[in-house]
Amino acid sequence: MEGGRANGDNGLSSSLALLPDPQEHICFDKTEFMRDNHRVEQFVSDCRRRVPLEKLREDLEQYFRLLKVSLFIYFHFYSSS
């Protein structure tokens, strides 16, 4: 037991589970950003075939906000351990 919690169980995964799943609401596949060959131009071009540019911008902003909240929760749990 570490810091009053069982090893590996710090409550982080349960807190992150409360966040909405972005795949249900955004017009792009978030795994695109993790590819070694990710190209912004190609990403935008592919998305524009499916949705207007304004929708892409809104979804990118929504995903960015979700990432910031996730990072805050992550650092909060690990800094308080």
C-alpha positions as CSV (number, residue, x, y, z in Angstrom):
1,M,0.0,0.0,0.0
2,E,1.3,3.4,-1.0
3,G,0.0,6.7,0.3
4,G,-3.0,5.0,1.8
5,R,-3.9,3.4,-1.5
6,A,-3.3,0.0,-2.9
7,N,-0.4,-0.2,-5.4
8,G,-1.5,0.8,-8.8
9,D,-4.8,2.1,-7.6
10,N,-4.6,5.8,-7.1
11,G,-8.1,6.7,-8.2
12,L,-6.8,8.2,-11.4
13,S,-8.5,5.7,-13.8
14,S,-11.9,6.2,-12.0
15,S,-11.6,10.0,-12.3
16,L,-10.6,9.9,-15.9
17,A,-13.5,7.5,-16.6
18,L,-15.9,10.4,-15.6
19,L,-14.7,12.4,-18.6
20,P,-16.8,12.1,-21.8
21,D,-15.5,9.9,-24.5
22,P,-14.4,12.3,-27.3
23,Q,-14.9,9.7,-30.0
24,E,-18.6,10.0,-29.5
25,H,-18.6,13.7,-30.3
26,I,-15.7,14.7,-32.5
27,C,-15.4,14.4,-36.3
28,F,-11.9,12.9,-36.3
29,D,-10.1,9.9,-34.9
30,K,-7.9,11.1,-32.0
31,T,-5.4,8.3,-32.7
32,E,-4.4,10.2,-35.9
33,F,-2.2,12.5,-33.7
34,M,-0.1,9.6,-32.5
35,R,1.0,8.3,-35.8
36,D,4.6,8.8,-36.7
37,N,3.7,10.0,-40.2
38,H,0.9,12.5,-39.0
39,R,0.7,15.4,-41.4
40,V,-1.5,18.4,-40.5
41,E,-2.3,19.2,-44.1
42,Q,-3.5,15.7,-44.8
43,F,-5.5,15.5,-41.5
44,V,-7.3,18.8,-42.3
45,S,-7.9,17.7,-45.9
46,D,-9.4,14.4,-44.9
47,C,-11.6,16.0,-42.3
48,R,-12.9,18.7,-44.7
49,R,-14.2,15.9,-47.0
50,R,-16.5,14.9,-44.2
51,V,-17.3,18.1,-42.3
52,P,-17.2,21.9,-42.7
53,L,-14.0,23.6,-41.5
54,E,-15.9,25.3,-38.7
55,K,-17.0,21.9,-37.3
56,L,-13.4,20.7,-37.4
57,R,-12.3,23.8,-35.5
58,E,-15.0,23.3,-32.9
59,D,-14.1,19.7,-32.4
60,L,-10.4,20.4,-32.1
61,E,-11.1,23.0,-29.4
62,Q,-13.4,20.6,-27.6
63,Y,-10.7,17.9,-27.7
64,F,-8.0,20.3,-26.6
65,R,-10.2,21.3,-23.5
66,L,-10.7,17.6,-22.7
67,L,-6.9,17.0,-22.9
68,K,-6.2,20.0,-20.6
69,V,-8.7,18.6,-18.0
70,S,-7.3,15.1,-18.3
71,L,-3.8,16.5,-17.7
72,F,-5.0,18.5,-14.7
73,I,-6.6,15.4,-13.2
74,Y,-3.5,13.3,-13.9
75,F,-1.1,15.8,-12.3
76,H,-3.4,16.4,-9.4
77,F,-3.4,12.7,-8.5
78,Y,0.3,12.1,-9.0
79,S,1.4,15.3,-7.2
80,S,-0.8,14.4,-4.1
81,S,0.6,10.9,-3.9
